[in-house]
């Protein structure tokens, strides 16, 4: 089952508020787990990219600092504090 099928099923379904809250919590947990796994895979100096929510464009940079949920990425434009689950490694 892909993400579009899941989204369509949720939209078309007749779920109660409790069921929708349960779905929301499951999604939050999955995103948190993705972020933690990404943080474990990153090292200082890694080349990464992400899509900026402010400008909508792809930004490249290097990992400058790794915290619990956010990673500081040094780019041409300066430092960005990015959620770990938004980062993608650039394969060299």
N, CA, C and O atoms as a printed pandas DataFrame, in Angstrom:
     atom_number atom_name residue_name chain_id  residue_number  x_coord  y_coord  z_coord
0              1         N          UNK        A               1    0.853   -1.167    0.000
1              2        CA          UNK        A               1    0.000    0.000    0.000
2              3         C          UNK        A               1    0.906    1.239    0.000
3              4         O          UNK        A               1    1.823    1.336    0.816
4              5         N          UNK        A               2    0.654    2.171   -0.901
5              6        CA          UNK        A               2    1.471    3.382   -0.967
6              7         C          UNK        A               2    0.792    4.536   -0.225
7              8         O          UNK        A               2   -0.343    4.414    0.235
8              9         N          UNK        A               3    1.505    5.649   -0.119
9             10        CA          UNK        A               3    1.018    6.791    0.660
10            11         C          UNK        A               3   -0.272    7.379    0.087
11            12         O          UNK        A               3   -1.148    7.797    0.845
12            13         N          UNK        A               4   -0.398    7.416   -1.238
13            14        CA          UNK        A               4   -1.619    7.963   -1.847
14            15         C          UNK        A               4   -2.834    7.116   -1.519
15            16         O          UNK        A               4   -3.920    7.648   -1.289
16            17         N          UNK        A               5   -2.662    5.802   -1.494
17            18        CA          UNK        A               5   -3.766    4.905   -1.148
18            19         C          UNK        A               5   -4.185    5.111    0.303
19            20         O          UNK        A               5   -5.375    5.154    0.614
20            21         N          UNK        A               6   -3.200    5.239    1.185
21            22        CA          UNK        A               6   -3.500    5.464    2.604
22            23         C          UNK        A               6   -4.241    6.787    2.783
23            24         O          UNK        A               6   -5.247    6.848    3.490
24            25         N          UNK        A               7   -3.743    7.845    2.143
25            26        CA          UNK        A               7   -4.384    9.159    2.256
26            27         C          UNK        A               7   -5.812    9.114    1.721
27            28         O          UNK        A               7   -6.723    9.658    2.344
28            29         N          UNK        A               8   -6.013    8.474    0.577
29            30        CA          UNK        A               8   -7.365    8.364   -0.005
30            31         C          UNK        A               8   -8.300    7.596    0.917
31            32         O          UNK        A               8   -9.465    7.961    1.075
32            33         N          UNK        A               9   -7.786    6.531    1.525
33            34        CA          UNK        A               9   -8.602    5.730    2.434
34            35         C          UNK        A               9   -9.018    6.545    3.656
35            36         O          UNK        A               9  -10.161    6.467    4.105
36            37         N          UNK        A              10   -8.080    7.329    4.189
37            38        CA          UNK        A              10   -8.392    8.153    5.358
38            39         C          UNK        A              10   -9.416    9.223    5.004
39            40         O          UNK        A              10  -10.363    9.455    5.756
40            41         N          UNK        A              11   -9.228    9.871    3.866
41            42        CA          UNK        A              11  -10.151   10.942    3.447
42            43         C          UNK        A              11  -11.549   10.389    3.195
43            44         O          UNK        A              11  -12.541   11.006    3.584
44            45         N          UNK        A              12  -11.630    9.235    2.549
45            46        CA          UNK        A              12  -12.930    8.665    2.193
46            47         C          UNK        A              12  -13.591    7.930    3.361
47            48         O          UNK        A              12  -14.791    7.658    3.322
48            49         N          UNK        A              13  -12.822    7.611    4.387
49            50        CA          UNK        A              13  -13.348    6.812    5.494
50            51         C          UNK        A              13  -14.243    7.596    6.426
51            52         O          UNK        A              13  -14.225    8.826    6.457
52            53         N          UNK        A              14  -15.019    6.859    7.180
53            54        CA          UNK        A              14  -15.892    7.444    8.199
54            55         C          UNK        A              14  -15.292    7.123    9.560
55            56         O          UNK        A              14  -15.789    6.262   10.286
56            57         N          UNK        A              15  -14.222    7.825    9.891
57            58        CA          UNK        A              15  -13.514    7.570   11.140
58            59         C          UNK        A              15  -14.027    8.478   12.245
59            60         O          UNK        A              15  -14.469    9.601   12.004
60            61         N          UNK        A              16  -13.954    7.956   13.469
61            62        CA          UNK        A              16  -14.308    8.769   14.623
62            63         C          UNK        A              16  -13.117    9.661   14.966
63            64         O          UNK        A              16  -12.016    9.475   14.447
64            65         N          UNK        A              17  -13.350   10.614   15.831
65            66        CA          UNK        A              17  -12.281   11.504   16.261
66            67         C          UNK        A              17  -11.167   10.729   16.951
67            68         O          UNK        A              17   -9.990   11.027   16.748
68            69         N          UNK        A              18  -11.520    9.740   17.763
69            70        CA          UNK        A              18  -10.518    8.920   18.449
70            71         C          UNK        A              18   -9.677    8.135   17.448
71            72         O          UNK        A              18   -8.462    8.026   17.612
72            73         N          UNK        A              19  -10.305    7.596   16.427
73            74        CA          UNK        A              19   -9.556    6.850   15.403
74            75         C          UNK        A              19   -8.606    7.770   14.634
75            76         O          UNK        A              19   -7.469    7.392   14.355
76            77         N          UNK        A              20   -9.064    8.968   14.294
77            78        CA          UNK        A              20   -8.199    9.923   13.598
78            79         C          UNK        A              20   -7.038   10.371   14.491
79            80         O          UNK        A              20   -5.919   10.548   14.010
80            81         N          UNK        A              21   -7.301   10.554   15.781
81            82        CA          UNK        A              21   -6.219   10.893   16.711
82            83         C          UNK        A              21   -5.195    9.772   16.787
83            84         O          UNK        A              21   -3.994   10.029   16.867
84            85         N          UNK        A              22   -5.663    8.534   16.763
85            86        CA          UNK        A              22   -4.764    7.386   16.782
86            87         C          UNK        A              22   -3.895    7.346   15.523
87            88         O          UNK        A              22   -2.701    7.057   15.601
88            89         N          UNK        A              23   -4.487    7.634   14.377
89            90        CA          UNK        A              23   -3.739    7.684   13.121
90            91         C          UNK        A              23   -2.696    8.800   13.184
91            92         O          UNK        A              23   -1.555    8.615   12.760
92            93         N          UNK        A              24   -3.093    9.954   13.713
93            94        CA          UNK        A              24   -2.183   11.086   13.839
94            95         C          UNK        A              24   -0.999   10.746   14.743
95            96         O          UNK        A              24    0.137   11.090   14.417
96            97         N          UNK        A              25   -1.239   10.086   15.855
97            98        CA          UNK        A              25   -0.164    9.689   16.762
98            99         C          UNK        A              25    0.773    8.692   16.097
99           100         O          UNK        A              25    1.986    8.758   16.297
100          101         N          UNK        A              26    0.231    7.771   15.311
101          102        CA          UNK        A              26    1.071    6.801   14.602
102          103         C          UNK        A              26    1.984    7.497   13.598
103          104         O          UNK        A              26    3.144    7.117   13.443
104          105         N          UNK        A              27    1.468    8.503   12.923
105          106        CA          UNK        A              27    2.268    9.257   11.955
106          107         C          UNK        A              27    3.361   10.041   12.679
107          108         O          UNK        A              27    4.503   10.067   12.221
108          109         N          UNK        A              28    3.031   10.676   13.798
109          110        CA          UNK        A              28    4.024   11.425   14.569
110          111         C          UNK        A              28    5.140   10.499   15.054
111          112         O          UNK        A              28    6.315   10.866   15.023
112          113         N          UNK        A              29    4.767    9.298   15.501
113          114        CA          UNK        A              29    5.756    8.331   15.967
114          115         C          UNK        A              29    6.670    7.903   14.824
115          116         O          UNK        A              29    7.886    7.820   14.997
116          117         N          UNK        A              30    6.091    7.632   13.663
117          118        CA          UNK        A              30    6.881    7.201   12.508
118          119         C          UNK        A              30    7.856    8.291   12.066
119          120         O          UNK        A              30    9.000    7.994   11.724
120          121         N          UNK        A              31    7.411    9.554   12.070
121          122        CA          UNK        A              31    8.291   10.669   11.698
122          123         C          UNK        A              31    9.418   10.831   12.713
123          124         O          UNK        A              31   10.559   11.102   12.338
124          125         N          UNK        A              32    9.107   10.667   13.981
125          126        CA          UNK        A              32   10.122   10.759   15.020
126          127         C          UNK        A              32   11.168    9.666   14.852
127          128         O          UNK        A              32   12.365    9.921   14.982
128          129         N          UNK        A              33   10.721    8.466   14.569
129          130        CA          UNK        A              33   11.630    7.335   14.361
130          131         C          UNK        A              33   12.533    7.574   13.149
131          132         O          UNK        A              33   13.723    7.259   13.186
132          133         N          UNK        A              34   11.962    8.136   12.067
133          134        CA          UNK        A              34   12.765    8.465   10.888
134          135         C          UNK        A              34   13.857    9.475   11.241
135          136         O          UNK        A              34   15.005    9.331   10.819
136          137         N          UNK        A              35   13.496   10.484   12.010
137          138        CA          UNK        A              35   14.459   11.500   12.411
138          139         C          UNK        A              35   15.587   10.919   13.252
139          140         O          UNK        A              35   16.753   11.258   13.046
140          141         N          UNK        A              36   15.252   10.053   14.191
141          142        CA          UNK        A              36   16.273    9.443   15.045
142          143         C          UNK        A              36   17.205    8.554   14.232
143          144         O          UNK        A              36   18.417    8.554   14.447
144          145         N          UNK        A              37   16.641    7.804   13.305
145          146        CA          UNK        A              37   17.477    6.959   12.444
146          147         C          UNK        A              37   18.387    7.808   11.566
147          148         O          UNK        A              37   19.543    7.451   11.341
148          149         N          UNK        A              38   17.870    8.931   11.070
149          150        CA          UNK        A              38   18.680    9.812   10.230
150          151         C          UNK        A              38   19.821   10.407   11.040
151          152         O          UNK        A              38   20.952   10.472   10.559
152          153         N          UNK        A              39   19.534   10.845   12.274
153          154        CA          UNK        A              39   20.580   11.425   13.123
154          155         C          UNK        A              39   21.685   10.410   13.381
155          156         O          UNK        A              39   22.865   10.762   13.381
156          157         N          UNK        A              40   21.309    9.148   13.602
157          158        CA          UNK        A              40   22.316    8.103   13.826
158          159         C          UNK        A              40   23.203    7.893   12.605
159          160         O          UNK        A              40   24.362    7.499   12.740
160          161         N          UNK        A              41   22.668    8.154   11.415
161          162        CA          UNK        A              41   23.432    7.897   10.196
162          163         C          UNK        A              41   24.295    9.086    9.771
163          164         O          UNK        A              41   25.125    8.947    8.872
164          165         N          UNK        A              42   24.114   10.253   10.400
165          166        CA          UNK        A              42   24.859   11.454   10.008
166          167         C          UNK        A              42   26.138   11.615   10.817
167          168         O          UNK        A              42   26.237   11.193   11.969
168          169         N          UNK        A              43   27.114   12.245   10.165
169          170        CA          UNK        A              43   28.361   12.609   10.836
170          171         C          UNK        A              43   28.679   14.046   10.471
171          172         O          UNK        A              43   28.247   14.534    9.427
172          173         N          UNK        A              44   29.431   14.726   11.324
173          174        CA          UNK        A              44   29.843   16.089   11.032
174          175         C          UNK        A              44   30.615   16.104    9.716
175          176         O          UNK        A              44   31.470   15.251    9.477
176          177         N          UNK        A              45   30.306   17.078    8.869
177          178        CA          UNK        A              45   30.990   17.203    7.587
178          179         C          UNK        A              45   30.304   16.496    6.436
179          180         O          UNK        A              45   30.711   16.671    5.287
180          181         N          UNK        A              46   29.262   15.691    6.707
181          182        CA          UNK        A              46   28.530   15.016    5.631
182          183         C          UNK        A              46   27.866   16.040    4.717
183          184         O          UNK        A              46   27.376   17.071    5.176
184          185         N          UNK        A              47   27.856   15.749    3.439
185          186        CA          UNK        A              47   27.140   16.592    2.479
186          187         C          UNK        A              47   25.686   16.154    2.436
187          188         O          UNK        A              47   25.387   14.973    2.261
188          189         N          UNK        A              48   24.780   17.121    2.598
189          190        CA          UNK        A              48   23.349   16.825    2.645
190          191         C          UNK        A              48   22.593   17.833    1.786
191          192         O          UNK        A              48   23.126   18.869    1.390
192          193         N          UNK        A              49   21.333   17.494    1.512
193          194        CA          UNK        A              49   20.431   18.441    0.864
194          195         C          UNK        A              49   19.046   18.287    1.464
195          196         O          UNK        A              49   18.698   17.249    2.026
196          197         N          UNK        A              50   18.260   19.359    1.329
197          198        CA          UNK        A              50   16.884   19.359    1.819
198          199         C          UNK        A              50   16.098   20.365    1.002
199          200         O          UNK        A              50   16.675   21.231    0.345
200          201         N          UNK        A              51   14.783   20.248    1.045
201          202        CA          UNK        A              51   13.914   21.200    0.364
202          203         C          UNK        A              51   13.446   22.227    1.386
203          204         O          UNK        A              51   12.837   21.878    2.397
204          205         N          UNK        A              52   13.731   23.480    1.118
205          206        CA          UNK        A              52   13.370   24.564    2.027
206          207         C          UNK        A              52   11.856   24.755    2.040
207          208         O          UNK        A              52   11.227   24.847    0.986
208          209         N          UNK        A              53   11.279   24.813    3.233
209          210        CA          UNK        A              53    9.844   25.087    3.338
210          211         C          UNK        A              53    9.571   26.567    3.115
211          212         O          UNK        A              53    8.437   26.945    2.820
212          213         N          UNK        A              54   10.587   27.411    3.251
213          214        CA          UNK        A              54   10.419   28.852    3.052
214          215         C          UNK        A              54   10.410   29.219    1.577
215          216         O          UNK        A              54    9.582   30.014    1.131
216          217         N          UNK        A              55   11.347   28.629    0.814
217          218        CA          UNK        A              55   11.493   29.007   -0.596
218          219         C          UNK        A              55   11.025   27.930   -1.558
219          220         O          UNK        A              55   10.767   28.216   -2.728
220          221         N          UNK        A              56   10.910   26.692   -1.084
221          222        CA          UNK        A              56   10.482   25.602   -1.947
222          223         C          UNK        A              56   11.577   25.051   -2.843
223          224         O          UNK        A              56   11.297   24.226   -3.713
224          225         N          UNK        A              57   12.807   25.482   -2.655
225          226        CA          UNK        A              57   13.882   24.995   -3.506
226          227         C          UNK        A              57   14.811   24.081   -2.719
227          228         O          UNK        A              57   14.794   24.067   -1.488
228          229         N          UNK        A              58   15.619   23.318   -3.445
229          230        CA          UNK        A              58   16.560   22.405   -2.825
230          231         C          UNK        A              58   17.806   23.167   -2.388
231          232         O          UNK        A              58   18.353   23.976   -3.137
232          233         N          UNK        A              59   18.243   22.895   -1.160
233          234        CA          UNK        A              59   19.409   23.563   -0.589
234          235         C          UNK        A              59   20.453   22.505   -0.258
235          236         O          UNK        A              59   20.140   21.498    0.378
236          237         N          UNK        A              60   21.693   22.730   -0.689
237          238        CA          UNK        A              60   22.804   21.823   -0.395
238          239         C          UNK        A              60   23.667   22.433    0.697
239          240         O          UNK        A              60   23.782   23.655    0.798
240          241         N          UNK        A              61   24.277   21.574    1.520
241          242        CA          UNK        A              61   25.167   22.061    2.559
242          243         C          UNK        A              61   25.896   20.923    3.229
243          244         O          UNK        A              61   25.822   19.773    2.797
244          245         N          UNK        A              62   26.606   21.263    4.297
245          246        CA          UNK        A              62   27.324   20.261    5.077
246          247         C          UNK        A              62   26.856   20.310    6.521
247          248         O          UNK        A              62   26.481   21.363    7.037
248          249         N          UNK        A              63   26.885   19.150    7.161
249          250        CA          UNK        A              63   26.441   19.035    8.551
250          251         C          UNK        A              63   27.445   19.757    9.438
251          252         O          UNK        A              63   28.639   19.458    9.413
252          253         N          UNK        A              64   26.951   20.708   10.222
253          254        CA          UNK        A              64   27.786   21.522   11.096
254          255         C          UNK        A              64   27.628   21.101   12.565
255          256         O          UNK        A              64   28.595   21.125   13.327
256          257         N          UNK        A              65   26.400   20.716   12.959
257          258        CA          UNK        A              65   26.112   20.327   14.339
258          259         C          UNK        A              65   24.930   19.362   14.326
259          260         O          UNK        A              65   23.999   19.512   13.534
260          261         N          UNK        A              66   24.980   18.374   15.211
261          262        CA          UNK        A              66   23.899   17.396   15.313
262          263         C          UNK        A              66   23.333   17.463   16.726
263          264         O          UNK        A              66   24.052   17.234   17.699
264          265         N          UNK        A              67   22.039   17.777   16.840
265          266        CA          UNK        A              67   21.350   17.806   18.127
266          267         C          UNK        A              67   20.367   16.642   18.182
267          268         O          UNK        A              67   20.429   15.748   17.338
268          269         N          UNK        A              68   19.464   16.636   19.156
269          270        CA          UNK        A              68   18.541   15.517   19.314
270          271         C          UNK        A              68   17.529   15.429   18.177
271          272         O          UNK        A              68   17.269   14.336   17.674
272          273         N          UNK        A              69   16.950   16.559   17.760
273          274        CA          UNK        A              69   15.935   16.539   16.713
274          275         C          UNK        A              69   16.353   17.302   15.473
275          276         O          UNK        A              69   15.898   16.991   14.372
276          277         N          UNK        A              70   17.213   18.297   15.635
277          278        CA          UNK        A              70   17.585   19.178   14.533
278          279         C          UNK        A              70   19.064   19.047   14.205
279          280         O          UNK        A              70   19.892   18.720   15.055
280          281         N          UNK        A              71   19.363   19.315   12.943
281          282        CA          UNK        A              71   20.740   19.311   12.479
282          283         C          UNK        A              71   21.032   20.702   11.912
283          284         O          UNK        A              71   20.247   21.230   11.124
284          285         N          UNK        A              72   22.146   21.286   12.308
285          286        CA          UNK        A              72   22.547   22.576   11.759
286          287         C          UNK        A              72   23.365   22.314   10.505
287          288         O          UNK        A              72   24.372   21.606   10.535
288          289         N          UNK        A              73   22.911   22.898    9.401
289          290        CA          UNK        A              73   23.543   22.688    8.098
290          291         C          UNK        A              73   24.135   24.012    7.631
291          292         O          UNK        A              73   23.452   25.036    7.601
292          293         N          UNK        A              74   25.431   23.977    7.264
293          294        CA          UNK        A              74   26.093   25.163    6.731
294          295         C          UNK        A              74   25.907   25.183    5.222
295          296         O          UNK        A              74   26.293   24.244    4.527
296          297         N          UNK        A              75   25.307   26.272    4.717
297          298        CA          UNK        A              75   25.078   26.437    3.283
298          299         C          UNK        A              75   25.758   27.724    2.826
299          300         O          UNK        A              75   26.348   28.451    3.626
300          301         N          UNK        A              76   25.666   27.987    1.542
301          302        CA          UNK        A              76   26.219   29.226    0.996
302          303         C          UNK        A              76   25.554   30.437    1.651
303          304         O          UNK        A              76   26.196   31.460    1.887
304          305         N          UNK        A              77   24.245   30.303    1.944
305          306        CA          UNK        A              77   23.476   31.416    2.507
306          307         C          UNK        A              77   23.625   31.554    4.018
307          308         O          UNK        A              77   23.140   32.532    4.588
308          309         N          UNK        A              78   24.278   30.611    4.680
309          310        CA          UNK        A              78   24.430   30.660    6.128
310          311         C          UNK        A              78   24.022   29.351    6.772
311          312         O          UNK        A              78   23.970   28.312    6.113
312          313         N          UNK        A              79   23.734   29.405    8.063
313          314        CA          UNK        A              79   23.359   28.207    8.815
314          315         C          UNK        A              79   21.851   28.013    8.816
315          316         O          UNK        A              79   21.090   28.967    8.976
316          317         N          UNK        A              80   21.427   26.760    8.634
317          318        CA          UNK        A              80   20.010   26.390    8.682
318          319         C          UNK        A              80   19.849   25.332    9.765
319          320         O          UNK        A              80   20.643   24.393    9.834
320          321         N          UNK        A              81   18.840   25.471   10.603
321          322        CA          UNK        A              81   18.479   24.462   11.601
322          323         C          UNK        A              81   17.349   23.648   11.006
323          324         O          UNK        A              81   16.227   24.139   10.873
324          325         N          UNK        A              82   17.639   22.400   10.645
325          326        CA          UNK        A              82   16.726   21.579    9.855
326          327         C          UNK        A              82   16.333   20.330   10.642
327          328         O          UNK        A              82   17.193   19.700   11.257
328          329         N          UNK        A              83   15.041   19.958   10.635
329          330        CA          UNK        A              83   14.654   18.676   11.243
330          331         C          UNK        A              83   15.375   17.536   10.526
331          332         O          UNK        A              83   15.470   17.523    9.299
332          333         N          UNK        A              84   15.872   16.593   11.295
333          334        CA          UNK        A              84   16.684   15.515   10.728
334          335         C          UNK        A              84   15.954   14.713    9.657
335          336         O          UNK        A              84   16.575   14.267    8.693
336          337         N          UNK        A              85   14.637   14.523    9.812
337          338        CA          UNK        A              85   13.912   13.709    8.833
338          339         C          UNK        A              85   13.753   14.390    7.490
339          340         O          UNK        A              85   13.296   13.755    6.540
340          341         N          UNK        A              86   14.118   15.671    7.375
341          342        CA          UNK        A              86   14.045   16.380    6.090
342          343         C          UNK        A              86   15.343   16.271    5.290
343          344         O          UNK        A              86   15.384   16.642    4.117
344          345         N          UNK        A              87   16.404   15.762    5.924
345          346        CA          UNK        A              87   17.709   15.715    5.286
346          347         C          UNK        A              87   17.913   14.463    4.458
347          348         O          UNK        A              87   17.421   13.387    4.799
348          349         N          UNK        A              88   18.646   14.618    3.363
349          350        CA          UNK        A              88   19.041   13.504    2.513
350          351         C          UNK        A              88   20.540   13.599    2.293
351          352         O          UNK        A              88   21.066   14.682    2.038
352          353         N          UNK        A              89   21.229   12.470    2.391
353          354        CA          UNK        A              89   22.664   12.437    2.160
354          355         C          UNK        A              89   22.958   12.575    0.679
355          356         O          UNK        A              89   22.235   12.027   -0.153
356          357         N          UNK        A              90   24.013   13.301    0.342
357          358        CA          UNK        A              90   24.486   13.374   -1.033
358          359         C          UNK        A              90   25.539   12.281   -1.191
359          360         O          UNK        A              90   26.581   12.305   -0.536
360          361         N          UNK        A              91   25.254   11.335   -2.058
361          362        CA          UNK        A              91   26.183   10.228   -2.292
362          363         C          UNK        A              91   27.350   10.737   -3.121
363          364         O          UNK        A              91   27.159   11.314   -4.191
364          365         N          UNK        A              92   28.546   10.521   -2.627
365          366        CA          UNK        A              92   29.738   11.001   -3.335
366          367         C          UNK        A              92   30.485    9.889   -3.985
367          368         O          UNK        A              92   31.512   10.125   -4.622
